Amino acid sequence: MDGQTTGGSVRLDDEGYLVEPGDWNEEIAARLARSENVDLTDDHWKVLRFMREYYQDRSIAPDARFTIRFLADVVGYGAHAKKRLFELFPYGYVKQACKIAGMKRPRAWSTG
């Protein structure tokens, strides 16, 4: 339901994504993560901050391949980056990573 809140003044859409990505902050991310049963670790925060920076620079959520490349090259997971991304967000990149990072649900993407 549009107008749903995270316990503060931010609005969520019917699927629990922020209506306005600009409302995101780390406290909201923590609340969204709890709603997804994700315990945020340092690697989660690295991914979320990368996604937010990408969004701020381009006004679009990063495709999973860019986040995998970030995990591989910057965080150091190399060939294991894709596996690591789905360990961090086991119910999928769009379902959990994009939601917790405060992105609107990417409509053209699969739920992976």
N, CA and C atoms as a LAMMPS dump frame, in Angstrom:
ITEM: TIMESTEP
0
ITEM: NUMBER OF ATOMS
336
ITEM: BOX BOUNDS ff ff ff
-5.0000000000000000e+02 5.0000000000000000e+02
-5.0000000000000000e+02 5.0000000000000000e+02
-5.0000000000000000e+02 5.0000000000000000e+02
ITEM: ATOMS id mol type element x y z
1 1 1 N 0.823 -1.174 0
2 1 2 C 0 0 0
3 1 3 C 0.868 1.238 0
4 2 1 N 0.638 2.072 -0.977
5 2 2 C 1.385 3.313 -1.047
6 2 3 C 1.086 4.088 0.222
7 3 1 N 2.097 4.658 0.806
8 3 2 C 1.911 5.368 2.044
9 3 3 C 2.367 4.568 3.245
10 4 1 N 2.645 3.286 3.071
11 4 2 C 3.204 2.468 4.133
12 4 3 C 4.512 3.11 4.578
13 5 1 N 4.825 3.032 5.864
14 5 2 C 6.063 3.645 6.337
15 5 3 C 6.971 2.594 6.947
16 6 1 N 8.242 2.972 7.13
17 6 2 C 9.219 2.084 7.754
18 6 3 C 9.288 2.333 9.248
19 7 1 N 8.34 3.016 9.809
20 7 2 C 8.383 3.36 11.215
21 7 3 C 8.759 4.824 11.372
22 8 1 N 9.018 5.503 10.293
23 8 2 C 9.33 6.925 10.277
24 8 3 C 8.426 7.576 9.254
25 9 1 N 8.937 8.591 8.605
26 9 2 C 8.101 9.339 7.685
27 9 3 C 8.297 8.943 6.225
28 10 1 N 9.116 7.943 5.929
29 10 2 C 9.323 7.565 4.531
30 10 3 C 8.211 6.629 4.064
31 11 1 N 7.866 6.791 2.796
32 11 2 C 6.793 5.982 2.227
33 11 3 C 7.374 4.834 1.415
34 12 1 N 6.696 3.693 1.493
35 12 2 C 7.059 2.508 0.729
36 12 3 C 5.945 2.189 -0.248
37 13 1 N 6.309 1.553 -1.369
38 13 2 C 5.283 1.119 -2.315
39 13 3 C 4.69 -0.21 -1.842
40 14 1 N 3.839 -0.799 -2.66
41 14 2 C 3.156 -2.04 -2.298
42 14 3 C 4.111 -3.191 -2.019
43 15 1 N 5.313 -3.142 -2.622
44 15 2 C 6.278 -4.227 -2.469
45 15 3 C 7.355 -3.921 -1.416
46 16 1 N 7.245 -2.781 -0.75
47 16 2 C 8.176 -2.442 0.309
48 16 3 C 9.403 -1.661 -0.126
49 17 1 N 9.411 -1.149 -1.355
50 17 2 C 10.515 -0.321 -1.851
51 17 3 C 10.213 1.14 -1.526
52 18 1 N 11.265 1.936 -1.316
53 18 2 C 11.058 3.356 -1.068
54 18 3 C 10.363 4.002 -2.261
55 19 1 N 9.398 4.85 -1.989
56 19 2 C 8.73 5.605 -3.042
57 19 3 C 9.693 6.655 -3.583
58 20 1 N 10.469 7.266 -2.694
59 20 2 C 11.424 8.3 -3.077
60 20 3 C 12.824 7.884 -2.629
61 21 1 N 13.678 7.429 -3.566
62 21 2 C 15.028 6.988 -3.199
63 21 3 C 15.848 8.036 -2.449
64 22 1 N 15.533 9.303 -2.641
65 22 2 C 16.252 10.364 -1.935
66 22 3 C 16.002 10.37 -0.434
67 23 1 N 14.977 9.64 0.022
68 23 2 C 14.686 9.552 1.459
69 23 3 C 15.613 8.583 2.19
70 24 1 N 16.421 7.817 1.444
71 24 2 C 17.254 6.767 2.019
72 24 3 C 18.32 7.325 2.954
73 25 1 N 18.557 6.611 4.019
74 25 2 C 19.723 6.825 4.876
75 25 3 C 20.044 5.477 5.518
76 26 1 N 21.132 5.409 6.261
77 26 2 C 21.561 4.113 6.798
78 26 3 C 20.609 3.565 7.851
79 27 1 N 19.918 4.422 8.566
80 27 2 C 18.929 3.949 9.535
81 27 3 C 17.765 3.27 8.806
82 28 1 N 17.332 3.88 7.715
83 28 2 C 16.259 3.281 6.919
84 28 3 C 16.741 1.961 6.327
85 29 1 N 17.979 1.924 5.846
86 29 2 C 18.534 0.677 5.315
87 29 3 C 18.495 -0.421 6.37
88 30 1 N 18.857 -0.085 7.59
89 30 2 C 18.848 -1.082 8.668
90 30 3 C 17.435 -1.601 8.915
91 31 1 N 16.438 -0.716 8.877
92 31 2 C 15.046 -1.143 9.064
93 31 3 C 14.579 -2.032 7.919
94 32 1 N 14.929 -1.63 6.684
95 32 2 C 14.546 -2.44 5.525
96 32 3 C 15.229 -3.807 5.572
97 33 1 N 16.488 -3.83 5.999
98 33 2 C 17.212 -5.098 6.119
99 33 3 C 16.539 -6.003 7.147
100 34 1 N 16.152 -5.446 8.275
101 34 2 C 15.454 -6.251 9.292
102 34 3 C 14.175 -6.836 8.717
103 35 1 N 13.462 -6.056 7.906
104 35 2 C 12.209 -6.561 7.323
105 35 3 C 12.469 -7.691 6.327
106 36 1 N 13.7 -7.764 5.808
107 36 2 C 14.1 -8.833 4.887
108 36 3 C 14.879 -9.94 5.598
109 37 1 N 14.995 -9.86 6.914
110 37 2 C 15.763 -10.819 7.718
111 37 3 C 17.221 -10.9 7.273
112 38 1 N 17.797 -9.736 6.972
113 38 2 C 19.201 -9.632 6.591
114 38 3 C 19.938 -8.914 7.713
115 39 1 N 20.96 -9.584 8.264
116 39 2 C 21.816 -8.968 9.277
117 39 3 C 22.965 -8.3 8.542
118 40 1 N 22.979 -6.97 8.547
119 40 2 C 23.961 -6.225 7.762
120 40 3 C 25.374 -6.365 8.327
121 41 1 N 26.286 -6.765 7.439
122 41 2 C 27.703 -6.889 7.767
123 41 3 C 28.468 -5.806 7.006
124 42 1 N 29.771 -5.766 7.208
125 42 2 C 30.612 -4.812 6.501
126 42 3 C 30.474 -4.973 4.988
127 43 1 N 30.429 -6.193 4.497
128 43 2 C 30.275 -6.415 3.054
129 43 3 C 28.922 -5.906 2.546
130 44 1 N 27.87 -6.099 3.329
131 44 2 C 26.57 -5.55 2.935
132 44 3 C 26.677 -4.037 2.771
133 45 1 N 27.273 -3.384 3.772
134 45 2 C 27.374 -1.924 3.725
135 45 3 C 28.22 -1.467 2.538
136 46 1 N 29.258 -2.198 2.202
137 46 2 C 30.07 -1.841 1.028
138 46 3 C 29.213 -1.876 -0.225
139 47 1 N 28.409 -2.923 -0.37
140 47 2 C 27.536 -3.048 -1.529
141 47 3 C 26.498 -1.93 -1.536
142 48 1 N 25.857 -1.702 -0.405
143 48 2 C 24.814 -0.679 -0.332
144 48 3 C 25.37 0.71 -0.634
145 49 1 N 26.533 1.02 -0.09
146 49 2 C 27.139 2.334 -0.355
147 49 3 C 27.562 2.462 -1.813
148 50 1 N 28.073 1.378 -2.406
149 50 2 C 28.395 1.396 -3.835
150 50 3 C 27.128 1.679 -4.652
151 51 1 N 26.056 0.985 -4.328
152 51 2 C 24.806 1.158 -5.06
153 51 3 C 24.284 2.589 -4.944
154 52 1 N 24.371 3.161 -3.75
155 52 2 C 23.91 4.536 -3.547
156 52 3 C 24.766 5.528 -4.327
157 53 1 N 26.077 5.322 -4.323
158 53 2 C 26.968 6.208 -5.069
159 53 3 C 26.679 6.113 -6.573
160 54 1 N 26.505 4.908 -7.052
161 54 2 C 26.172 4.686 -8.46
162 54 3 C 24.865 5.416 -8.798
163 55 1 N 23.876 5.259 -7.927
164 55 2 C 22.582 5.907 -8.143
165 55 3 C 22.729 7.43 -8.156
166 56 1 N 23.486 7.973 -7.227
167 56 2 C 23.675 9.421 -7.162
168 56 3 C 24.362 9.951 -8.421
169 57 1 N 25.304 9.191 -8.958
170 57 2 C 26.032 9.616 -10.154
171 57 3 C 25.208 9.482 -11.428
172 58 1 N 24.297 8.488 -11.484
173 58 2 C 23.621 8.166 -12.745
174 58 3 C 22.091 8.228 -12.696
175 59 1 N 21.529 8.408 -11.511
176 59 2 C 20.071 8.454 -11.323
177 59 3 C 19.379 7.171 -11.757
178 60 1 N 20.088 6.057 -11.631
179 60 2 C 19.535 4.738 -11.954
180 60 3 C 20.218 3.713 -11.046
181 61 1 N 19.478 2.694 -10.681
182 61 2 C 20.058 1.619 -9.872
183 61 3 C 21.086 0.86 -10.701
184 62 1 N 22.191 0.463 -10.09
185 62 2 C 23.169 -0.318 -10.847
186 62 3 C 22.645 -1.709 -11.157
187 63 1 N 22.886 -2.145 -12.37
188 63 2 C 22.588 -3.511 -12.759
189 63 3 C 23.449 -4.437 -11.893
190 64 1 N 22.979 -5.633 -11.633
191 64 2 C 23.723 -6.576 -10.794
192 64 3 C 25.148 -6.793 -11.292
193 65 1 N 25.367 -6.78 -12.598
194 65 2 C 26.715 -7.03 -13.126
195 65 3 C 27.706 -5.972 -12.662
196 66 1 N 27.251 -4.712 -12.484
197 66 2 C 28.149 -3.668 -11.994
198 66 3 C 28.488 -3.892 -10.526
199 67 1 N 27.509 -4.352 -9.773
200 67 2 C 27.741 -4.634 -8.358
201 67 3 C 28.642 -5.851 -8.209
202 68 1 N 28.466 -6.837 -9.057
203 68 2 C 29.353 -8.01 -9.039
204 68 3 C 30.772 -7.586 -9.388
205 69 1 N 30.923 -6.733 -10.371
206 69 2 C 32.253 -6.233 -10.743
207 69 3 C 32.89 -5.471 -9.58
208 70 1 N 32.086 -4.671 -8.864
209 70 2 C 32.567 -3.963 -7.678
210 70 3 C 33.07 -4.958 -6.63
211 71 1 N 32.278 -5.985 -6.35
212 71 2 C 32.693 -7 -5.376
213 71 3 C 33.955 -7.725 -5.827
214 72 1 N 34.074 -7.977 -7.112
215 72 2 C 35.233 -8.694 -7.646
216 72 3 C 36.487 -7.845 -7.576
217 73 1 N 36.397 -6.629 -8.087
218 73 2 C 37.59 -5.804 -8.277
219 73 3 C 37.948 -4.947 -7.065
220 74 1 N 36.968 -4.331 -6.45
221 74 2 C 37.245 -3.396 -5.36
222 74 3 C 37.287 -4.098 -4.006
223 75 1 N 36.313 -4.966 -3.761
224 75 2 C 36.248 -5.651 -2.472
225 75 3 C 37.176 -6.86 -2.445
226 76 1 N 37.494 -7.42 -3.623
227 76 2 C 38.484 -8.478 -3.698
228 76 3 C 37.976 -9.896 -3.785
229 77 1 N 36.713 -10.084 -4.168
230 77 2 C 36.178 -11.438 -4.267
231 77 3 C 36.507 -12.133 -5.582
232 78 1 N 37.025 -11.396 -6.542
233 78 2 C 37.439 -12.008 -7.803
234 78 3 C 36.34 -12.843 -8.425
235 79 1 N 36.705 -14.065 -8.814
236 79 2 C 35.773 -14.966 -9.5
237 79 3 C 34.607 -15.404 -8.614
238 80 1 N 34.694 -15.158 -7.318
239 80 2 C 33.641 -15.579 -6.383
240 80 3 C 32.643 -14.462 -6.086
241 81 1 N 32.744 -13.351 -6.799
242 81 2 C 31.919 -12.177 -6.499
243 81 3 C 30.421 -12.441 -6.674
244 82 1 N 30.038 -13.119 -7.744
245 82 2 C 28.612 -13.38 -7.959
246 82 3 C 28.053 -14.253 -6.843
247 83 1 N 28.801 -15.283 -6.49
248 83 2 C 28.38 -16.159 -5.394
249 83 3 C 28.244 -15.351 -4.102
250 84 1 N 29.191 -14.456 -3.861
251 84 2 C 29.168 -13.651 -2.638
252 84 3 C 27.956 -12.721 -2.616
253 85 1 N 27.63 -12.122 -3.759
254 85 2 C 26.47 -11.232 -3.815
255 85 3 C 25.208 -11.983 -3.397
256 86 1 N 25.06 -13.221 -3.86
257 86 2 C 23.859 -13.98 -3.526
258 86 3 C 23.938 -14.647 -2.153
259 87 1 N 25.117 -14.689 -1.55
260 87 2 C 25.212 -15.047 -0.131
261 87 3 C 24.734 -13.867 0.714
262 88 1 N 25.11 -12.671 0.311
263 88 2 C 24.715 -11.473 1.052
264 88 3 C 23.215 -11.215 0.947
265 89 1 N 22.664 -11.445 -0.24
266 89 2 C 21.248 -11.172 -0.503
267 89 3 C 20.617 -12.43 -1.104
268 90 1 N 20.334 -13.433 -0.259
269 90 2 C 19.936 -14.751 -0.748
270 90 3 C 18.601 -14.789 -1.502
271 91 1 N 17.747 -13.799 -1.308
272 91 2 C 16.473 -13.801 -2.032
273 91 3 C 16.533 -12.94 -3.287
274 92 1 N 17.753 -12.557 -3.686
275 92 2 C 17.93 -11.887 -4.961
276 92 3 C 18.363 -10.44 -4.862
277 93 1 N 19.042 -10.036 -5.912
278 93 2 C 19.58 -8.689 -5.997
279 93 3 C 18.473 -7.637 -5.997
280 94 1 N 17.457 -7.837 -6.819
281 94 2 C 16.362 -6.868 -6.884
282 94 3 C 15.531 -6.93 -5.611
283 95 1 N 15.183 -8.114 -5.191
284 95 2 C 14.295 -8.297 -4.026
285 95 3 C 14.911 -7.741 -2.752
286 96 1 N 16.212 -7.919 -2.551
287 96 2 C 16.795 -7.49 -1.293
288 96 3 C 17.803 -6.35 -1.434
289 97 1 N 18.797 -6.484 -2.281
290 97 2 C 19.838 -5.449 -2.359
291 97 3 C 19.241 -4.118 -2.81
292 98 1 N 18.476 -4.131 -3.884
293 98 2 C 17.892 -2.879 -4.376
294 98 3 C 16.939 -2.274 -3.35
295 99 1 N 16.161 -3.123 -2.702
296 99 2 C 15.209 -2.628 -1.705
297 99 3 C 15.947 -1.993 -0.53
298 100 1 N 16.923 -2.681 0.02
299 100 2 C 17.642 -2.177 1.193
300 100 3 C 18.458 -0.931 0.852
301 101 1 N 18.951 -0.853 -0.392
302 101 2 C 19.721 0.316 -0.834
303 101 3 C 18.816 1.5 -1.169
304 102 1 N 17.515 1.331 -1.056
305 102 2 C 16.594 2.437 -1.264
306 102 3 C 16.276 2.738 -2.708
307 103 1 N 16.483 1.764 -3.585
308 103 2 C 16.159 1.956 -4.992
309 103 3 C 14.664 1.695 -5.202
310 104 1 N 14.096 2.322 -6.217
311 104 2 C 12.776 1.907 -6.654
312 104 3 C 12.968 0.541 -7.303
313 105 1 N 11.94 -0.287 -7.277
314 105 2 C 12.064 -1.613 -7.895
315 105 3 C 12.293 -1.442 -9.393
316 106 1 N 13.416 -1.958 -9.889
317 106 2 C 13.661 -1.874 -11.331
318 106 3 C 12.637 -2.714 -12.082
319 107 1 N 11.735 -2.084 -12.794
320 107 2 C 10.611 -2.772 -13.429
321 107 3 C 11.027 -3.657 -14.591
322 108 1 N 12.1 -3.324 -15.278
323 108 2 C 12.492 -4.112 -16.454
324 108 3 C 13.364 -5.305 -16.108
325 109 1 N 13.732 -5.438 -14.838
326 109 2 C 14.633 -6.524 -14.44
327 109 3 C 13.843 -7.707 -13.931
328 110 1 N 14.514 -8.848 -13.959
329 110 2 C 13.928 -10.041 -13.337
330 110 3 C 14.043 -9.855 -11.825
331 111 1 N 13.52 -10.789 -11.088
332 111 2 C 13.583 -10.689 -9.639
333 111 3 C 14.897 -11.21 -9.081
334 112 1 N 15.821 -11.641 -9.933
335 112 2 C 17.109 -12.205 -9.51
336 112 3 C 17.989 -11.236 -8.815
